[in-house]
Amino acid sequence: MTEEDNRHSGGAKFPTLAIGLLVVAVFWLLAELKWISVEVIWIPVILIIVAVGWIVYSFRKRG
């Protein structure tokens, strides 16, 4: 499906990257402010899981 087809079908893409970054940033900020206790290891793990999910989705969508 091309970008033009996507526009005509009204299929605006969901801003997954923006929402993912927002969630990570909020948790990171709350941890820095000592409002919540978050182990630093979880931030890279979450980013890795999201990235792998996007890669798998991208390959499934193509083929």
C-alpha positions as CSV (number, residue, x, y, z in Angstrom):
1,M,0.0,0.0,0.0
2,T,1.5,3.3,-1.0
3,E,1.3,6.6,0.9
4,E,-1.3,7.9,-1.6
5,D,-3.4,4.8,-1.1
6,N,-3.1,5.2,2.7
7,R,-4.3,8.9,2.5
8,H,-7.3,7.9,0.3
9,S,-8.4,5.1,2.6
10,G,-8.3,7.5,5.6
11,G,-5.7,5.3,7.3
12,A,-3.6,7.7,9.3
13,K,-1.0,5.8,11.2
14,F,-1.1,5.5,15.0
15,P,1.9,7.5,16.5
16,T,3.4,4.5,18.2
17,L,6.9,6.0,18.4
18,A,5.7,9.2,20.0
19,I,3.6,7.5,22.6
20,G,6.3,5.0,23.4
21,L,8.8,7.8,23.9
22,L,6.3,9.7,26.0
23,V,5.8,6.8,28.3
24,V,9.5,6.1,28.7
25,A,10.1,9.8,29.3
26,V,7.4,10.1,32.0
27,F,8.7,7.1,33.8
28,W,12.2,8.4,33.6
29,L,11.2,11.8,34.9
30,L,9.2,10.3,37.8
31,A,12.2,8.1,38.7
32,E,14.5,11.2,38.6
33,L,12.1,13.1,40.9
34,K,12.1,10.1,43.3
35,W,8.3,9.8,43.0
36,I,8.6,6.2,41.8
37,S,11.4,3.6,42.1
38,V,12.3,2.2,38.7
39,E,15.3,0.2,38.0
40,V,17.3,1.7,35.1
41,I,17.5,-1.7,33.5
42,W,13.8,-1.6,32.5
43,I,14.2,1.4,30.2
44,P,16.5,-0.4,27.7
45,V,14.5,-3.6,28.0
46,I,11.3,-1.8,27.1
47,L,13.0,-0.1,24.2
48,I,14.4,-3.4,23.0
49,I,11.0,-5.1,23.1
50,V,9.3,-2.2,21.2
51,A,12.1,-2.2,18.6
52,V,11.9,-6.0,18.1
53,G,8.1,-5.8,17.8
54,W,8.4,-3.1,15.1
55,I,10.9,-5.1,13.2
56,V,8.8,-8.3,13.3
57,Y,5.7,-6.3,12.3
58,S,7.5,-4.7,9.4
59,F,8.7,-8.1,8.0
60,R,5.2,-9.6,8.4
61,K,3.6,-6.7,6.7
62,R,5.9,-7.0,3.7
63,G,5.6,-10.7,3.1
